[in-house]
Amino acid sequence: MTLDHTKCEAAVRRALDRVTDPELDEPVTDLRFIERLTVGHDGSVSIGFRLPTYWCAANFAFLMADDMRREVGELPWVRKVQVTLGEHMYADKINHGLEHGLSFQATFGDEASAELDDLRRTFLVKAFQRRQESLLRHLTTLGYKPATIVSMTLPQLQALPIGPEGGPLRQRYVDRREVCAGPDTTLAFVDTHCSPLSADTLLAYLQALGRVTINAEFNGALCRGLLAARFNEDGEPSLYDFARMAPGKAV
């Protein structure tokens, strides 16, 4: 099989677009975490990635690497995926675990508090909340009343005219809706316990969601600032790598 490297690389980048930072709910590609990508003639893919600080949490790093490997590995022509983390206090340990297909628990042993499933679920729920808040606020801005919103079914939401700005918000929410909405749930909007929303308390509910969003946006700004301080425009380490100057809990 002869591979078209231009098309293959584009397909890999699209796959990586689906991998998000678990805390920020933003693609690793938009965050400039990917620093190297090569596609081999044998269908192998090698990905090098970096993080904003030397001490970024190891469980976050491992989770993102695992997601990269899974998303890219689903491409039909891919035979092998190698993901390598650079410039990190646990890079050697994480890269060894990734290379040998080990779980997070097996990689870190007694240092790991648990496997990643619970962590993944926690941040998927936060992503659901952030995306839901953005869409709900857009609907209220368009003049839809609380009673209309909370009684809306998913097909009704899909058919709703919400303008060019609302379309992407709706799609992003629908992509995460199943995290909290059961397969038999017809209502478009439910809370994290799959319970219907109330028109009387929708404003208070939105305020609570807003706190989740504000925290994530602050972390996102901090993340970008640290990454910009650590690497120059070419992706090379800065002369003064301030991101290495303070230790933190990694696992």
N, C-alpha and C positions, 0 to 999 in steps of 0.2 A: 504494500500500500504506500503510495506516494502522498506525502502531506503537503498541503499549501501552507507554508509557515505563517504567512500574513493572516490568512483566515483562521488558522489554529490559534495564533496568539490573540487575535481579537476575541475568539470564543473563550479563551482562558480569562481574559480581562472581564468579559461579561459575567463569567462564573464568579470571579472575585468581587464583582459589584454586588453580588448577593450575600457576601460575607460582611457582617457588621461588627463594629466594636460593641461588645455586649452591654456596656454601660451607656454609651452615647447613642446607640441605634443609628449609626451612620456607617456607610460603606468604608471598608479599609482602603479602598482605592481613592475615595474623596478625601480621606484623612492623610493620604500620602504615606501610608505604612508600607506599601509595596515598593521595594527599591531595586529588585532584580527579577526578571522573568525570562526564561529560556525554554524553547521547545525543541526537543531532539528529533532526529529523523526516525527514531524507533518508537515514537509516541510517548516518550518520557517528558515530563514537565518539571522544571526546577524553579522554585519560588523563594526569594529571599525577602524577609520583611524586618522592619524595625519598629520600635515603640518610642514614645516621647521621652521616657526616662530610663535610666539604667536599672531602676528598681521597680518598674511597673509590675503589678501583681502577676505572679507566675501562673495562677489559675486562669486569669484573663488571657494571657499570652498563649497558653496551651489550648484554651477553648477556641481562640481565633485560628490558630494553626490547624487544629482538627477540622474546623469548618472549611478552611481553604482546601485541605486535602479531600474532604468529602465532596464539595461542590465541583472542584476540577476533576476529580476522579469519576464523576458521573458522565463526563463527556465521552461519547462512544469510541473515539479513536485513542483515548488516553490509556497507556499501559502502566505507567508508574508516575507517582507524584512525590516529589521530595520538597518538603517545606523546611526552611532554615531560618532561625531567629538569630539576628546579630546584635552586638553591643548591648548585652543584658547580663545581669549578675547571675542568672540561672541558665544562660544560653546553652552551655555544654550539656547540662542535665536534660533540658527540654529537647534539644536536638537529638540527643541519644534516644530518648523515649519515642520521639517522632520517627526516627530512622528504623527503630525496631518494632514499631506498631504497638507500643505499650500504652496502657491507660494512664491517666493522670495519677491515680493511686499507686500503680506499679512503678511509675517513674519517680515519684517523690517519697514513697514508703511512709514512714512515720511522720514525715513533715507535712503530708497532705491531710487535711481535716476530713475530706470526703471526696467522692467522685464529683464530676462536673454537672451531672443531670439536674441537681437541685439549683445550682448556680445558674445554669442555662434557663431553667424555668423562671427563676426570679427576674431575670433581665428581659425575658420575652414578655412577661406580664407588664413590666415597666414600659416596654416599647408599645404594647397594646394601649396603655394608659395615655402615653404621649400622643400617639397617632389618633386616638379617639378624641382627646381634647381638641386637637387642631381641627378635626372635622366638625365637631359639635360647635365650636366657636364660629367656624365659617357658616354653618347653617343658621345660627342665631343672627349673625351679621346680615345674612340674606333675608331675614325677617320671618323665618319659620318659628312658630310658637312652640314652647316646651311640650305642650300636650300632643302636638303633631309629631314632634321629634321622638318622644319616648314610645309612641304607639306605632311608629314606622316599622314595616317589615324589611327584610333584606332586599327582596325584589323591588320594593318601592324605593328604597335608597338607591339601588343600582339604576333605576329609571329616572331619578330626580334630576331636573336641570339645575346644575350648581355652578356652571361657568367653567372657563378654562383653568382658573386657579383652584377650583374645588375638585376637579377631576383627579389630579394626582393625590390630593389629600384623601379622597374616597378610596382610591386603589390601595394606597399605603395602609389605610385602616383595615380594609377588607382582607389584605394579605396577612394581617396579624389577628383578625377577629376570632379565628378558630382557637387561639390560645386560651380564651376564656369563655367562648360561646360553644355550647354542645352541638353535636351534629343535628339534633332535632330542634334547635333554637331558631325560631322564625323571626324574632325581633331583631332589628338591625343593631340596636344598642343595648348592651347589658353591662353590669359591673364585673369586677374580677371574680365574683362568685357565681357568675351566670344568672344573676337576679335582675329583673326588669328595673329600669330607672324610673324615678318618680318626677312628674312634672313640677310638683311643689318644691322639690329639693334639688332641681337640676342646677340652679345657680351655685348652691353650696357644693354640689358634686364637682362642678367645673373648677371651683376655687381649689378644691383638694387636688384635682388633677394638675392644676397649675403649679402647685408646689413641686410635684414630680418633674415637670418640664423645666422649671427654673433651675433646679438642682442639676439636671442633666446638661442644660445649656451652659451653666457655669463651668462644669467639668469639661465640656467640649472646648470652651474658650481657653481654659487652662491647658488642656491637652495640646491644642494647636500652638499656643504660645511657647510651651516647653519644646515642642518638636522644632519650631522655627529657631529657637535659641540654640538647640543642640546641633542642627544640621544646616548647612548653607544651601543655596539654590541648587547646587549640583548634587545634593544628597550626601556630601562628605561631612564627616564630623567637624564641628567648629573648633577653632583653636582653643577656646575655653568651653569645655563641655560641662556647663553648670549642672546638667541633669545627673551627673555622677556624684555631686558633692554632698548629697544627703541620703542616708540609707532608709529603707522602709520595709514593712512586712511584705513578703513576696508570696507566701503560700497561705 
